[in-house]
Amino acid sequence: MSRRHRSHSTEFKRQVVAEYHGGETLHALGRRHDLSRNLIRIWIEKAKAGALDDDVAAAELMAEYEARIAALERLARRQALEIEFLKGAQRPGRSPRSGPISGTADRAGSRSSGDAS
C-alpha cells in the first residue's frame, strides 16, 4: 500500500464512509481504495461529528483557495520587485562596473607599486 500524502475530496470521503456503513470492512475498503484503515476510521468519526457536511466542506475548500491565493499574491509581488530591479539595472546612463563590487577587494587591488615588496 502506498503511503504518500494525498488529498481526497469530501465527496470521496463520504462515499468511503457510506460503503463502510453499507457493510464493507475497513480492511476491504483500505485495500480497494489504497487507504489506511486508520484514515477511514478518522473519516467515519468526522462524518459522525458532521465534519463531512457540505457547509464544512465548502468552508475547508474556501480556506484552501484563500491560502493558495495568498501564496500566488506573494509570488506576484516578489516577481514584480525582481522586474523593477532588472529594469533599474538596464536604465541608460548607468555604466556597468568594471571592477570588483566588494569594497575590500577594491582596496586590495588598488595598492601602489611601492606597497609591493
C-alpha positions as CSV (number, residue, x, y, z in Angstrom):
1,M,0.0,0.0,0.0
2,S,1.4,3.4,-0.9
3,R,1.9,5.9,2.0
4,R,2.3,9.1,0.0
5,H,0.4,12.2,1.1
6,R,-2.8,12.6,-0.9
7,S,-5.7,14.9,-0.7
8,H,-9.2,13.4,-1.0
9,S,-12.4,15.2,-1.9
10,T,-15.1,15.4,0.7
11,E,-17.4,13.5,-1.7
12,F,-14.9,10.7,-1.9
13,K,-14.6,10.6,1.9
14,R,-18.4,10.4,2.2
15,Q,-18.5,7.6,-0.4
16,V,-16.0,5.5,1.6
17,V,-17.9,6.2,4.8
18,A,-21.2,5.1,3.1
19,E,-19.5,1.9,1.9
20,Y,-18.4,1.2,5.4
21,H,-22.0,1.8,6.7
22,G,-23.2,-0.4,3.9
23,G,-21.3,-3.4,5.4
24,E,-17.8,-3.1,3.9
25,T,-14.9,-3.9,6.3
26,L,-12.1,-1.4,7.0
27,H,-9.7,-3.9,5.6
28,A,-11.5,-4.3,2.3
29,L,-12.1,-0.6,1.9
30,G,-8.4,0.2,2.6
31,R,-7.2,-2.3,0.1
32,R,-9.7,-1.3,-2.6
33,H,-9.1,2.5,-2.3
34,D,-5.4,2.3,-1.2
35,L,-6.1,3.9,2.1
36,S,-5.0,3.1,5.7
37,R,-7.7,1.7,7.9
38,N,-6.9,4.4,10.5
39,L,-7.7,7.1,7.9
40,I,-11.0,5.5,7.2
41,R,-11.8,5.4,10.9
42,I,-11.0,9.1,11.1
43,W,-13.4,9.9,8.3
44,I,-16.1,7.8,10.0
45,E,-15.7,9.8,13.2
46,K,-15.7,13.1,11.2
47,A,-18.9,12.0,9.5
48,K,-20.5,11.3,12.8
49,A,-19.5,14.7,14.1
50,G,-20.8,16.4,10.9
51,A,-17.4,17.5,9.7
52,L,-18.1,16.0,6.2
53,D,-21.2,18.1,5.7
54,D,-21.5,20.4,2.6
55,D,-21.1,23.6,4.7
56,V,-18.0,22.3,6.4
57,A,-16.6,21.1,3.1
58,A,-17.3,24.4,1.5
59,A,-15.5,26.3,4.3
60,E,-12.5,24.0,4.0
61,L,-12.4,24.5,0.3
62,M,-12.6,28.2,0.7
63,A,-9.7,28.2,3.2
64,E,-7.6,26.2,0.8
65,Y,-8.4,28.7,-2.0
66,E,-7.6,31.7,0.2
67,A,-4.3,30.1,1.2
68,R,-3.4,29.5,-2.5
69,I,-4.4,33.0,-3.5
70,A,-2.2,34.5,-0.7
71,A,0.7,32.3,-1.9
72,L,0.2,33.5,-5.5
73,E,-0.1,37.1,-4.4
74,R,3.3,36.8,-2.6
75,L,4.8,35.3,-5.7
76,A,3.5,38.1,-7.9
77,R,4.8,40.8,-5.5
78,R,8.3,39.1,-5.5
79,Q,8.3,38.8,-9.3
80,A,7.2,42.5,-9.6
81,L,10.1,43.5,-7.4
82,E,12.5,41.5,-9.5
83,I,11.2,43.1,-12.7
84,E,11.6,46.6,-11.2
85,F,15.2,45.7,-10.1
86,L,16.1,44.4,-13.5
87,K,14.6,47.4,-15.2
88,G,16.7,49.7,-13.0
89,A,19.8,47.8,-13.9
90,Q,19.1,48.3,-17.6
91,R,18.5,52.1,-17.5
92,P,20.6,54.2,-19.9
93,G,23.3,56.3,-18.4
94,R,24.4,53.7,-15.9
95,S,27.6,52.1,-16.9
96,P,28.4,48.7,-15.6
97,R,31.2,48.5,-13.1
98,S,34.4,47.1,-14.5
99,G,36.0,46.3,-11.2
100,P,35.0,44.1,-8.2
101,I,31.9,45.1,-6.3
102,S,33.3,44.4,-2.8
103,G,34.9,47.4,-1.0
104,T,37.6,45.1,0.4
105,A,38.6,43.8,-2.9
106,D,38.8,47.3,-4.3
107,R,41.3,48.3,-1.6
108,A,43.4,45.2,-2.0
109,G,43.5,45.7,-5.8
110,S,44.4,49.5,-5.6
111,R,47.9,49.2,-3.9
112,S,50.5,51.4,-5.3
113,S,53.6,49.8,-6.8
114,G,55.6,51.0,-3.8
115,D,53.4,48.8,-1.5
116,A,54.5,45.5,-3.1
117,S,57.8,44.1,-1.8
